[in-house]
Amino acid sequence: MRVIVTFLICLFISLPKPSCAQKFGDWDRPYAPFRIAGNVYYVGTYDLACFLVTTPNGHILVNTAIESTVDQLKKNVEQLGFKFSDIKILLVSQGHVDHTGGLAEIKRLTGATVMIDEKDAQVVEDGGHSDFIYGEVGGPYYFPGVKVDRVLKDHDVVELGGTKLEMLHHPGHTKGSCSYLLMTKDESRSWTMLIANMPFLLPEVKPGMATYPDIMEDAKKTIRAMRNIDFDIWVAAHASQFNLHKLRKEGDTYNPAVFGDRKEYIRQLDNMQSVYKERKKSK
């Protein structure tokens, strides 16, 4: 019972709700940007995690939050001393409005190349209309669509200015949910960093559903694959998913090691495994 309650709390935080059209709460609440590790910075809102990977040849932005927060993201990037116009590549963790809502506008402002997991490419281009659950719901689940410039497959590498991100196909939350693995270096050491897309199963998911017949098998494979990833530090698509506000207070000094709690990462995967097993029994 405790596992289910924990899951539902996380799910409420991480998914779009119709009421969000009127009030976004922590989704559009400002949050001061900071350096996570090496050349990777947090530039998102209080809960919608967006990551700026800086390089001498321009920058990579992972996730774009919702459309109304683009000005916040721009302000955060510039507050760190970087030019928003230097963003050259746009990536997302999944094709939902809370991570792709600002994609089209940032593409317009920067001219950056949009690279998306092949299984979420259509959803990103049509603004959520082909989503396997929310496609027929509309309203706050839709977002401005944008042309995908490069389709990514599992283990494809995105490279810019000497920094390489490996895209890891982690379907289950959406058909094209994905994580990113990269190496970053600061003044003292190198860090292997995982930008994780945690594989929550949406409450509408049932085994054998017509719009995504393989969803349970995909979720099973994703949970197994994520257990085997080696990393030094990890973050996720929502600040609440990796306990940002417990691990760090605004104004804290630079300390990548606070994001190195692998036990918490495995605990969350264990919870998701339990939910998967319960959902597997449903019809």
VONUBA-265948 format. One record per residue (C-alpha): residue number from 1; x, y, z. Coordinates in steps of 0.2 Angstrom, whole numbers, plus 2048, in hexadecimal, padded with zeros to 3 digits. Each point is the difference from the previous one (the first is absolute). Layout:
% residues N
 resi  px  py  pz
  NUM   X   Y   Z
...
//
This chain:
% residues 283
 resi  px  py  pz
    1 800 800 800
    2 80E 80C 804
    3 808 7FD 7EF
    4 7F0 804 7F7
    5 7FE 810 80A
    6 812 805 7FD
    7 7FD 7FD 7ED
    8 7F0 80A 800
    9 808 80F 808
   10 80E 800 7F3
   11 7F4 7FD 7F2
   12 7F5 80F 805
   13 810 80B 800
   14 806 7FA 7EF
   15 7F1 7FF 7F5
   16 7F6 80D 7F7
   17 7EF 804 808
   18 7F1 809 7F8
   19 801 80D 80E
   20 811 805 7FB
   21 7F9 80B 7F2
   22 7FB 80B 80E
   23 80D 7FE 80D
   24 811 7F7 7FD
   25 807 802 812
   26 812 7FA 801
   27 801 7FD 7ED
   28 802 813 7FD
   29 807 805 811
   30 811 808 7FD
   31 80F 7F8 807
   32 812 807 800
   33 80C 7F7 7F4
   34 80F 7F7 806
   35 80F 7F6 7FA
   36 7FD 7ED 803
   37 810 7F9 7FA
   38 80E 806 7F4
   39 7F7 807 7F1
   40 7EF 7FB 805
   41 7F4 80D 808
   42 7EE 800 806
   43 7F6 80D 7F7
   44 7EE 7FA 803
   45 7F2 805 80B
   46 7FD 7FA 812
   47 7FA 7EF 7FA
   48 802 7FF 7ED
   49 812 7FB 7FE
   50 80A 808 7F1
   51 812 7FD 7FE
   52 80D 80B 7F7
   53 80F 7F7 7F9
   54 80D 80D 7FC
   55 80E 7FE 7F3
   56 80C 80C 7F7
   57 7F6 7FD 7F0
   58 7EF 804 807
   59 7F4 7F8 80C
   60 7F4 7F1 802
   61 7EF 802 809
   62 7F8 7F1 807
   63 7ED 803 803
   64 7F7 811 7FD
   65 7F2 7FF 80D
   66 7EF 808 7FC
   67 7FE 80E 7F3
   68 7FD 80E 80D
   69 811 7FD 808
   70 80B 803 7F1
   71 804 812 807
   72 805 7F8 811
   73 80B 7F4 7F7
   74 808 80E 7F6
   75 803 80A 80F
   76 808 7F1 809
   77 80C 7FD 7F2
   78 805 812 7FF
   79 802 801 813
   80 80D 7F3 7FF
   81 80A 80A 7F4
   82 7FB 7F7 7F0
   83 7F7 806 7F0
   84 7EF 7F8 7FD
   85 803 802 7EE
   86 80F 7F4 801
   87 7F5 7F1 803
   88 803 7F5 7F1
   89 7F7 7F0 804
   90 7EF 7FD 809
   91 7FC 7EF 808
   92 7F2 7FA 80B
   93 7FD 7F1 80C
   94 7EF 7FC 7F9
   95 7F2 807 7F5
   96 7F5 808 80D
   97 7FB 812 802
   98 80A 802 810
   99 810 7FD 7F7
  100 7FC 805 7EE
  101 7F5 80F 802
  102 80D 80D 7FE
  103 809 7F6 7F2
  104 7F8 809 7F1
  105 803 811 807
  106 812 7FD 805
  107 803 7F9 7EF
  108 7F9 810 7F8
  109 80B 80B 80B
  110 810 7F6 7FE
  111 7FF 7F7 7F0
  112 807 7F0 80A
  113 7FF 7EF 7F8
  114 7F2 7F5 808
  115 805 7EE 804
  116 7F2 7F4 806
  117 7FF 7ED 804
  118 7F9 7F8 7F0
  119 7F0 7FA 80A
  120 7FB 811 806
  121 805 809 7F0
  122 7EE 800 7F9
  123 7F9 806 811
  124 80C 80F 800
  125 7FC 805 7EE
  126 7ED 7FF 803
  127 800 808 811
  128 7F9 7F1 809
  129 7F2 7FC 7F5
  130 807 7EE 7FD
  131 804 7FD 812
  132 7FA 7EE 805
  133 7F6 806 80E
  134 7FE 813 7FF
  135 7FE 801 7EE
  136 7ED 801 800
  137 7FF 80A 811
  138 807 811 7F9
  139 800 810 80B
  140 80F 801 80B
  141 808 7F0 7F9
  142 803 808 7EF
  143 80F 80B 7FC
  144 807 809 7F1
  145 807 7F3 7F4
  146 811 802 7F9
  147 80A 7F8 7F1
  148 80C 7F3 806
  149 811 802 7F8
  150 808 7F0 805
  151 7F8 7F0 806
  152 80A 7F7 80E
  153 801 7ED 803
  154 806 7F6 80F
  155 812 804 804
  156 802 80E 7F3
  157 80C 80D 805
  158 7FD 813 800
  159 810 809 7FF
  160 805 813 801
  161 810 808 804
  162 808 7F1 807
  163 7F2 7FB 80B
  164 7F6 7F0 7FC
  165 7EF 7FA 806
  166 7FA 7EF 7FD
  167 7EE 7FE 7FE
  168 7F8 7F1 809
  169 7EF 7FA 7FA
  170 7F5 7FE 810
  171 7EE 7FE 7FA
  172 7F1 7FC 80B
  173 7FB 812 806
  174 7FF 805 7EE
  175 805 7F6 7F1
  176 810 80A 7FE
  177 805 804 811
  178 812 801 802
  179 80F 803 80B
  180 811 808 7FD
  181 811 7FA 806
  182 80F 80C 7FF
  183 811 803 807
  184 804 811 807
  185 80F 807 809
  186 803 80E 80C
  187 810 807 808
  188 803 7F0 80B
  189 7F9 7F1 7F7
  190 7F5 7F8 7F3
  191 7EE 7FB 803
  192 7F5 7F4 7F7
  193 7EF 808 800
  194 7EF 7F8 7FC
  195 7F1 80B 7FC
  196 7F3 7F3 803
  197 7EE 7FF 7FA
  198 7F8 7F6 80E
  199 7F4 7F3 7F9
  200 7F0 804 808
  201 7F1 7F6 7F9
  202 7F1 80C 7FD
  203 7F0 7FC 80A
  204 7F7 7FD 7EF
  205 80D 7F2 7FB
  206 7F9 7EE 7FE
  207 808 7F1 7F9
  208 7FC 7FE 7EE
  209 7F9 811 7FD
  210 7FC 803 7EE
  211 80A 810 7FE
  212 810 7F9 808
  213 7FF 7ED 800
  214 812 7FD 805
  215 800 80D 80F
  216 802 7F3 80E
  217 80E 7F7 7F7
  218 809 811 7FD
  219 7FE 805 812
  220 807 7F0 806
  221 80F 801 7F5
  222 803 813 805
  223 7FF 7FC 813
  224 80D 7F2 7FD
  225 80B 80A 7F5
  226 800 80F 80C
  227 806 7F5 80E
  228 810 7FC 7F7
  229 805 812 7FC
  230 811 805 808
  231 801 812 805
  232 807 80C 80D
  233 7F2 80C 801
  234 7EE 801 7FA
  235 7F2 80C 7FD
  236 7EF 7FE 7F8
  237 7F2 809 7F5
  238 7F8 807 810
  239 809 807 80F
  240 7F4 7F7 80B
  241 806 7EF 7F9
  242 812 802 805
  243 7FC 80A 810
  244 808 810 7FB
  245 7F9 80A 80D
  246 805 7F4 80E
  247 811 7FE 7FA
  248 804 812 7FC
  249 7FA 811 806
  250 800 810 7F5
  251 811 808 802
  252 809 7F0 805
  253 812 7FF 7FA
  254 806 7F5 7F2
  255 7FF 7ED 805
  256 7FC 7F3 7F3
  257 802 7F2 80C
  258 7EF 804 808
  259 7F8 7F8 7F0
  260 809 7F0 803
  261 7F3 7F6 80A
  262 7FE 7F0 7F6
  263 7F6 7F8 80E
  264 7F2 80C 7FD
  265 801 7FD 7ED
  266 7FE 7ED 803
  267 7F3 803 80D
  268 7F5 80A 7F3
  269 803 7F2 7F3
  270 7FA 7F3 80D
  271 7F0 80A 803
  272 7FD 801 7ED
  273 803 7ED 7FF
  274 7F3 7FD 80D
  275 7F4 80B 7F7
  276 804 7F7 7F0
  277 7FC 7EF 808
  278 7F0 806 806
  279 7FB 808 7F0
  280 805 7F0 7F7
  281 7F2 7F7 809
  282 7F3 80C 7FA
  283 7F5 7FD 7F1
//
